[in-house]
Structures are given as structure tokens and as C-alpha cells.
Amino acid sequence: MLENNKEVTGVLHQKASKEHYKLRRYEPKAELSSLIEQFWFVDWQISEQKSHTQRNLPDPNFHLVIEAQQVQVIGPVSKVFSYSMSKQGRVLGVKFKVASLLHLLEKPPSHYVDKALPASDFFGAEVDHLLLPLYTCQSDEVIFDSLSSFLKIYNAPMSLYQCQALELCCLIKNDPSIYTVEALAAKSNLSKRSIQRAFNKCVGLTPKWLIRKYRLHQVLRQLEHGNLDMLDIVNLLKYTDQAHLIRDFKEVIGVTPGQYLK
């Protein structure tokens, strides 16, 4: 069981937030690496008088989520989402690779955007009976092994479109110089139409949306580190001007960069 030590991204006010909970992330076994991006387990214990609301950036992935009384599948999330923590609790999650669950979907991926559905819709009627007991298990290794054993039967080969969509999403995520769909087309050697088709079939959100999301990851990183002022960030990330950056930031996160820092 290999812990994922890569930088946590997409968590708003990350430095101030992490004191409220304990997050562990684990990479999947090799045989599940085309289905699962990572396992993530969160525990918290907060005093009676306090609570914490964690806000995260949008996410194009599907997640399997185990809470105290339910097992759900969370579809791609198109806007900032919040999770309230109080007293003592936990969430056990599996983040699936982009496009890897297509064989389990009855409708196009766009249908599942911003929706939370019973896991039984995807994994059968027994899923709650099999997975809910993991909520009280205190061993990450046992939880990891149990989830891996349960999910291995849902592993399936990816189609050309699925592979294309996954590669495009990885390219956007890992290449900070991609700011437009035109740049993505040039880097991937695919036409804009091919890119749009792959996203429509396999992701449910647009490539332009995903490019903006990861651009905002870079903005947040700079704001959290406090290294640069707004004009420096505009120039570094090649925004048209400061107003464009502020508009993007507020549209996705709900506040301006100045309000976020306060």
C-alpha cells in the first residue's frame, strides 16, 4: 500500500484547513491503475463548540464515497463544493480515473455532473452491505485491501475515446503552459473537434472548463504561498489582464482573490 505524497491541489485555504482533519491518500495496486486514481481517507475530531466547512475546487472525476450511513457515487463536480465537519467523523473515498467508469453508466457522463447517487445504481444492490462496515474499520490497510478486492471486478479495458480523454485531461493537468483549447490541440496533435468529441463522450465537461480549473489551481498556489502580487500572477499565467483573472476566479470560487485572502 503506497502512500501518495504528491502535493494536495484543489483544496481552498489549504494551510488553514488541514489542522482540522487528517487526510491520507494511497495509490492503487498496479492491476487497478487504469480504473482508480487514488484512495483517500479523511478523519476529523472537532470540539463540540466548533465546526469546519471544507471547500474544494471542482473535479472532473467520479468518486465512490462511504459515510456513516450511506455509500454514494459522486459525479463530476462543476463548481466549488463544500463539506461540513463537526464533532467526530470520517469519509472514505475512491477517486476513479477520468473516463474509467463509462461501462457502468446508463447515460452520458454529462447527466451525472453535480449529482450524488446511491452506489447501488452502479455497483449492485449488495454494495451497502459489503462496504458500509468499512466505515468503522480502524485499519487503512484493511480498508484499502477490501475496496481493491471489491472494485477489481469492475475493471475494464478502455476504448480509444476513453484513452484519448484520459490523456487529454492528464496533459491539461500536468502542462501549465496550456491556456486554450487551441494550445491543447497543438500539444496533443488532435483537432479541436476530436478533443470536443472525446470530452463529450467520456468526461461530461468541456476542455475549456478543465483548462480554467487547472489554471485556477496555479492561481491558488501562488496566493497560498504569497510570493507574487496580482499583476505578477496575471503575467505568469498569461491572463489577458487582471480583470480577466478576477472574473474567472470569482465565477468558479465565488469571491475575488482579495476576498479569498481575507
C-alpha positions in Angstrom: 0.0 0.0 0.0 1.9 3.0 -1.3 1.0 6.4 0.1 0.5 9.3 -2.4 2.9 12.0 -1.3 2.1 14.4 -4.3 1.1 17.9 -3.5 -2.6 18.2 -2.5 -4.3 20.5 -5.0 -7.8 22.0 -5.3 -8.3 22.4 -1.5 -9.2 26.0 -0.7 -7.4 27.7 2.2 -5.3 24.6 2.4 -2.8 25.7 5.1 -5.6 26.8 7.5 -7.8 23.9 6.8 -5.5 20.9 7.3 -5.3 21.4 11.1 -9.0 20.3 11.2 -8.7 16.9 9.7 -6.3 14.0 8.9 -6.1 13.1 5.2 -4.4 10.0 3.8 -4.1 9.2 0.1 -3.0 5.9 -1.4 -2.1 4.8 -4.9 -3.9 1.8 -6.3 -2.5 -1.6 -6.9 -1.0 -2.0 -10.4 -3.9 -4.1 -11.7 -6.3 -1.3 -10.8 -4.2 1.6 -12.1 -6.4 2.1 -15.2 -9.6 2.3 -13.0 -8.5 4.2 -9.9 -6.5 7.4 -9.5 -6.3 7.2 -5.7 -7.9 6.2 -2.5 -8.5 9.0 0.0 -9.5 8.7 3.7 -10.3 11.6 5.9 -10.9 11.6 9.7 -11.7 14.5 12.0 -12.4 15.3 15.6 -13.5 18.8 16.4 -14.6 20.2 19.7 -18.3 20.5 20.5 -18.4 24.3 20.1 -16.7 24.3 16.7 -17.2 23.1 13.2 -15.3 23.3 9.9 -16.6 23.7 6.4 -14.1 22.5 3.8 -14.3 24.0 0.4 -12.7 22.4 -2.7 -12.3 23.2 -6.3 -14.4 21.4 -9.0 -13.4 18.0 -10.1 -14.0 16.0 -13.3 -13.6 12.6 -11.7 -16.3 10.2 -10.3 -15.8 9.3 -6.7 -17.1 6.4 -4.6 -17.8 7.8 -1.1 -18.5 5.9 2.1 -20.0 7.8 5.0 -21.7 6.8 8.3 -25.0 5.7 6.8 -24.6 5.6 3.1 -22.4 4.7 0.1 -22.7 7.1 -2.8 -21.2 7.8 -6.2 -20.4 11.5 -6.7 -20.4 12.5 -10.3 -18.1 15.2 -11.8 -18.4 18.5 -9.9 -18.6 21.7 -12.0 -18.3 24.3 -9.2 -16.8 24.8 -5.8 -18.3 22.4 -3.3 -18.4 22.4 0.5 -18.4 19.7 3.1 -19.2 20.4 6.8 -17.3 18.7 9.5 -18.3 18.7 13.2 -17.7 16.5 16.3 -16.1 13.2 15.2 -16.4 11.7 11.7 -14.8 10.4 8.6 -15.2 9.9 4.9 -13.7 7.0 2.9 -13.3 7.7 -0.8 -12.1 6.3 -4.1 -11.3 8.7 -6.9 -11.7 7.0 -10.2 -9.6 7.8 -13.3 -11.3 10.1 -15.7 -13.5 8.1 -18.2 -12.9 4.8 -16.4 -16.5 4.2 -15.4 -18.2 4.6 -18.8 -19.1 0.9 -18.9 -21.1 1.3 -15.7 -23.0 4.4 -16.8 -26.5 4.1 -18.3 -26.5 7.7 -19.5 -23.8 10.1 -20.9 -21.3 11.5 -18.4 -22.9 14.9 -18.6 -26.0 13.5 -16.9 -24.1 12.8 -13.7 -22.5 16.3 -13.3 -23.1 17.8 -9.9 -25.1 14.7 -8.8 -24.7 12.3 -5.9 -26.4 8.9 -6.4 -26.7 5.7 -4.5 -23.7 3.4 -5.2 -26.2 0.6 -5.8 -27.1 2.3 -9.1 -23.6 1.5 -10.3 -22.3 -1.5 -8.2 -25.4 -3.5 -7.4 -27.8 -3.9 -4.5 -25.2 -5.5 -2.2 -22.8 -2.6 -2.2 -24.0 -1.0 1.1 -24.0 -4.4 2.9 -20.4 -5.0 1.7 -18.9 -1.6 2.1 -20.7 0.2 5.0 -18.8 -1.9 7.6 -15.6 -0.4 6.4 -16.7 2.9 8.0 -15.9 1.7 11.5 -12.7 -0.1 10.5 -9.6 1.5 12.0 -7.0 0.0 9.7 -6.3 1.9 6.4 -4.7 -1.2 5.1 -7.8 -3.4 5.6 -10.0 -0.7 4.1 -7.6 -0.4 1.1 -7.5 -4.1 0.5 -11.3 -4.6 0.9 -12.1 -1.8 -1.5 -9.5 -3.1 -4.0 -11.0 -6.6 -3.9 -14.5 -5.2 -4.3 -13.6 -3.0 -7.3 -11.3 -5.3 -9.2 -14.3 -7.0 -10.9 -15.3 -3.6 -12.3 -12.0 -3.1 -14.1 -12.5 -3.0 -17.9 -10.3 -2.2 -20.9 -10.5 1.4 -22.2 -11.7 2.3 -25.6 -9.8 4.7 -27.9 -12.1 7.6 -26.9 -11.5 6.8 -23.2 -7.8 6.7 -23.6 -7.8 9.9 -25.6 -10.0 11.7 -22.9 -7.7 10.5 -20.1 -4.5 11.5 -21.9 -6.0 15.0 -22.7 -7.0 15.5 -19.1 -3.6 14.5 -17.9 -2.0 16.8 -20.4 -4.1 19.8 -19.2 -3.3 18.9 -15.6 0.4 18.5 -16.0 1.3 21.1 -18.6 1.0 24.6 -17.1 1.6 26.2 -20.5 -1.8 25.1 -21.8 -4.2 28.0 -21.5 -6.5 27.4 -24.5 -8.1 24.6 -26.4 -6.0 25.6 -29.4 -2.9 25.1 -27.3 -4.2 21.7 -26.2 -4.8 20.7 -29.9 -1.3 21.7 -30.8 0.2 19.7 -27.8 -1.9 16.6 -28.4 -1.8 16.6 -32.2 -5.6 16.3 -32.3 -8.1 18.6 -33.9 -10.4 20.7 -31.7 -13.3 18.7 -33.0 -11.7 15.4 -31.9 -11.0 16.9 -28.5 -14.5 18.1 -28.1 -15.8 14.7 -29.1 -13.7 12.8 -26.6 -14.8 15.1 -23.8 -18.5 14.8 -24.7 -18.3 11.1 -24.8 -16.1 10.5 -21.8 -15.9 13.4 -19.4 -19.2 15.4 -19.5 -17.5 18.7 -19.1 -15.7 20.8 -21.7 -12.0 21.0 -22.3 -12.2 24.8 -21.8 -13.7 24.2 -18.4 -10.9 21.9 -17.4 -8.2 24.2 -18.6 -9.7 27.0 -16.5 -9.9 24.7 -13.5 -6.2 23.9 -13.6 -5.3 27.4 -14.3 -7.0 28.4 -11.1 -5.0 25.7 -9.3 -2.0 27.7 -10.2 -3.6 31.0 -9.1 -4.4 29.4 -5.7 -0.9 28.0 -5.3 0.6 31.5 -5.8 -2.0 33.1 -3.4 -1.4 30.5 -0.7 2.4 30.9 -0.9 2.1 34.7 -1.0 5.1 35.1 -3.4 3.5 37.3 -6.0 1.1 40.2 -6.3 -1.9 40.1 -8.7 -0.1 41.6 -11.6 2.7 39.1 -11.3 0.2 36.3 -11.4 -1.5 37.8 -14.4 1.8 37.9 -16.3 2.9 34.5 -15.1 -0.3 32.7 -16.1 -0.7 34.8 -19.2 -4.2 36.2 -18.4 -5.4 38.9 -20.8 -5.5 41.3 -17.8 -6.2 41.5 -14.1 -10.0 41.8 -14.7 -10.0 38.5 -16.6 -8.2 36.7 -13.8 -10.6 38.2 -11.1 -13.6 37.3 -13.3 -12.5 33.7 -13.7 -11.7 33.4 -10.0 -15.0 34.8 -8.8 -17.1 32.8 -11.3 -15.6 29.5 -10.0 -14.8 30.2 -6.4 -17.5 32.7 -5.6 -15.2 35.5 -4.3 -12.5 37.7 -5.7 -8.8 36.9 -5.0 -8.7 39.7 -2.5 -11.7 38.4 -0.6 -10.3 34.9 -0.6 -7.1 36.1 1.0 -9.0 37.9 3.8 
